[in-house]
Amino acid sequence: MLRAPHSCLIFVLTTCLNVLVFLPATAQSVVSERALRRVVGELAGDAMRGRSVGDGSVLAARYLEKQFQRAGLQPLPGAASFAQEFTVYQSRSQELTVSLNGQPIDHSHSVLLPGQPSFSWTATQARPPRLLVVPAGVPLRPYVDSVFKAQQDLLVLVHPDHSRWFNSLVAHYWSNSQYSLTPPDPFSVVLLLTTDTKATSFSVSGRTSVRPVQLRNVVGVLPGRDPAHRNEQVIFSAHYDHLGIRPAVQGDSIANGADDDASGTAAVVALARYYHKRHDNARTLVFVAFTAEEVGGFGAEYFSRQLQPRQVAAMLNIEMIGTPAKFGLRSAFVTGFEKSDLGAILQRNVPATAFRFEPDPYPDQYLFYRSDNYKLAQLGIPAHTISTVQLPSATYYHTVDDEIANLNFSNMRAVVQAIAAGAASLVSGQSTPTRLAPGTP
Ligand SMILES: [Zn+2]
């Protein structure tokens, strides 16, 4: 008699365990607000100093490597760890001294695009720089192209008619570093704001600092379980870097980047845990936390160079999903929605009454081109960004006020669950989105 309740209990327990083991994990059961809040809290904590490249991003990468490990991911085939390391070159305009036609030019009327470590030019040297004059009242576009596609030393005289453009260059190049995957080209470009249209005499000397910086993407994989589909990949990504330390506002100088893009990165970690628990992905799933998005998408660019584009069925990049979208709760938009049928596939797998994937409501902001998806889209991959940001009214965007307190975690959980459910037929190999035109889709 006494044994009966005991054996009954064992029976009940094993039945429960069996149910737990054999029921497939659902997005509802795996993706929790608490887990999302924990990852965003770590990444957007002051200890990570705003995750700028070469500073707090190192700590953030180490944290994400641990998260990928815990989620049950594996490193890329042939890689020893989740870190995908590469070098960028950080260059910064340091000094420029100019006199033109006998007159010294004020610092605020001159700008140097970083190039050679040091140079000096005169009008009488053997191979003087090429001269480009931007007169008043002309459309700027072709001149902008000539400046940024220069392949030799270039001295540009810009008429004050174009001072708005010129001042934006001054503000940018004298206070920001530039980054590139290869060392800067061995020539320099100098622009002067002046009414002069001739450079009969000039002397120009300048200095640029260049230093290599080691960066890392964090990349983990769940190998495909179906031999017919395991060579096909679906990529889930977000960028973990942000802007670092900014001019202080009310004593706060850390741009924590809770929405941009700790929210997307937390989603990638949650999706990794979800698909690992499901154990049924036919295609190979690649989870990436990119670095260096904010300084030009170099993490995604490096990553894209290691890929076989034809093997990538889709890329779902996730950016700024921490606040409700323009369309209300339980909705998100897909950038470049009309360029492939990826958005339509996501919606097919999720009832529109439960969640809506909408086209990008801000086409004039060119968001499709402004995030890491674009580096892969250029290779023909159906690569889109999923977001909820209300860009025109998001006053915290790119300021020190992008804090965790602004985030709506219950809606964010709904977004991540919708992505998980929406991607089901991509993960199972049942749907393959149409490809983009390679080049500039
Ligand atoms: Zn971002």
Residues whose N, C-alpha, C, O or C-beta is under 5 A from the ligand:
A	BS01	ZN	D260 D261 E319
